[in-house]
Amino acid sequence: MNLVIMPGSAPEQAADTRLQNKQIRAWLQLLGDCAEKPSRRRVHAVRVATLRLLAMAEALLATFTAQSDEAAAVQHWIKQATRLRGALSTIREIDVYRSRLAHLRTTLEEPSSEYIHIGRRLAHQVDQLDDHFKQRRKKAEKKLVAQIAARAIRLRKLSDVLGDQFAASAPEFGASSLALWIAGLTAGYTEFTEENLHAFRKRIRQMRYLIEAFHSSDRMVRQVARMLRSLQVAIGTWHDWDALAGEARRACHDFAGRDSLAALLDELARESLAKSLHACAHMMDKLGKLHTAESAPGQSARKLPVQRPAAPRSMVVQRRA
């Protein structure tokens, strides 16, 4: 289900279109910097800025008639930005994987490591996988720079149009919009599993970006934004380890086996999965309490259901004393 910003009969928070245009200009500058040198920091910055603007543009699109000229203009920008996001995501994922591997290697070298008896072999596999990612990043960098160059002029023109659309009819966000979103969220995610957790993370990330983009002054809305960010981190940690384990299995057959790097990454992923499922359950319970507390006196607010985390699969690597 798509997120829809539903303005009430009276505006709850006037959107500052100057801020939206400032974000667009900053995004274009980040793109230019990234084309010159796609460093880890620059790629991360422009990817986050792209995701934020996409969330804003989709909210803006929802306020237009489907076949209108305004809708077409926003759709053109979304199409170009989405393609660019794919190239950015490829590099960002590699950077995250390498960061996780670097931290893991440091842990394996510690005298207190529970994997000290196989630490040297695991560290060697970490280095092999890291070299694999280095080569992939070089190729991904070239593709990203080429994509930015090919779309630079068009993106600038489309971004000018997007800024004009925000100035003409920027969407609004407030407590009533949040209430509608919470209702849709609980209807769409009645159970959290390993299969739907990543999609849930993308959904709450989009909502958080909308809250932050349109700067609602409502206390509960700001509190929910903080909750969503914390949950993003928890789910993201699981997804990173899980995806990295898959990369390890695909990169080298030597990484397979009971004491392999892939097995260790699988274990870390499962530990993170259990924490993420618990965090989801806790957040849903907390959202229900917030919703109840904000309800008008005398009204019976429906408490959001508490999601019980599914039991994770058994660990692949057995811990040793």
Rosetta blueprint (number, residue, H / E / L):
1 M L
2 N L
3 L L
4 V L
5 I L
6 M L
7 P L
8 G L
9 S L
10 A L
11 P L
12 E L
13 Q L
14 A L
15 A L
16 D L
17 T H
18 R H
19 L H
20 Q H
21 N H
22 K H
23 Q H
24 I H
25 R H
26 A H
27 W H
28 L H
29 Q H
30 L H
31 L H
32 G H
33 D H
34 C H
35 A H
36 E H
37 K L
38 P L
39 S L
40 R H
41 R H
42 R H
43 V H
44 H H
45 A H
46 V H
47 R H
48 V H
49 A H
50 T H
51 L H
52 R H
53 L H
54 L H
55 A H
56 M H
57 A H
58 E H
59 A H
60 L H
61 L H
62 A L
63 T L
64 F L
65 T L
66 A L
67 Q L
68 S L
69 D H
70 E H
71 A H
72 A H
73 A H
74 V H
75 Q H
76 H H
77 W H
78 I H
79 K H
80 Q H
81 A H
82 T H
83 R H
84 L H
85 R H
86 G H
87 A H
88 L H
89 S H
90 T H
91 I H
92 R H
93 E H
94 I H
95 D H
96 V H
97 Y H
98 R H
99 S H
100 R H
101 L H
102 A H
103 H H
104 L H
105 R H
106 T H
107 T H
108 L H
109 E L
110 E L
111 P L
112 S L
113 S L
114 E L
115 Y L
116 I L
117 H L
118 I L
119 G H
120 R H
121 R H
122 L H
123 A H
124 H H
125 Q H
126 V H
127 D H
128 Q H
129 L H
130 D H
131 D H
132 H H
133 F H
134 K H
135 Q H
136 R H
137 R H
138 K H
139 K H
140 A H
141 E H
142 K H
143 K H
144 L H
145 V H
146 A H
147 Q H
148 I H
149 A H
150 A H
151 R H
152 A H
153 I H
154 R H
155 L H
156 R H
157 K H
158 L H
159 S H
160 D H
161 V H
162 L H
163 G H
164 D H
165 Q H
166 F H
167 A H
168 A H
169 S H
170 A L
171 P L
172 E L
173 F L
174 G L
175 A H
176 S H
177 S H
178 L H
179 A H
180 L H
181 W H
182 I H
183 A H
184 G H
185 L H
186 T H
187 A H
188 G H
189 Y L
190 T L
191 E L
192 F L
193 T L
194 E L
195 E L
196 N L
197 L H
198 H H
199 A H
200 F H
201 R H
202 K H
203 R H
204 I H
205 R H
206 Q H
207 M H
208 R H
209 Y H
210 L H
211 I H
212 E H
213 A H
214 F L
215 H L
216 S L
217 S L
218 D L
219 R H
220 M H
221 V H
222 R H
223 Q H
224 V H
225 A H
226 R H
227 M H
228 L H
229 R H
230 S H
231 L H
232 Q H
233 V H
234 A H
235 I H
236 G H
237 T H
238 W H
239 H H
240 D H
241 W H
242 D H
243 A H
244 L H
245 A H
246 G H
247 E H
248 A H
249 R H
250 R H
251 A H
252 C L
253 H H
254 D H
255 F H
256 A L
257 G L
258 R L
259 D L
260 S L
261 L H
262 A H
263 A H
264 L H
265 L H
266 D H
267 E H
268 L H
269 A H
270 R H
271 E H
272 S H
273 L H
274 A H
275 K H
276 S H
277 L H
278 H H
279 A H
280 C H
281 A H
282 H H
283 M H
284 M H
285 D H
286 K H
287 L H
288 G H
289 K H
290 L H
291 H H
292 T H
293 A H
294 E H
295 S L
296 A L
297 P L
298 G L
299 Q L
300 S L
301 A L
302 R L
303 K L
304 L L
305 P L
306 V L
307 Q L
308 R L
309 P L
310 A L
311 A L
312 P L
313 R L
314 S L
315 M L
316 V L
317 V L
318 Q L
319 R L
320 R L
321 A L
